[in-house]
């Protein structure tokens, strides 16, 4: 997205922010799992749907479940 907001796989060097220096990191960015509604509008640019890999990309439902539980637990202890 043009806002710089990213959900899902972040390419190697994808968050460098500079054409002269490349950060050698890659990652997977996700947040709160929102109920999927086609007409969903969000309160700000930092909210959005998670983009999960497809099962054929060796990403299982149990991994998604574990990551969502981890996010919820971390959100609880951060309050």
Secondary structure, 3 states (H helix, E strand, C coil): CCCCCCCEEECCCCCCCCCCCCCCCCEEECCCCCCCCCCCCCCCCCCCCCCCCCHHHCCCHHHHHHHHHHHHHHHHHCC
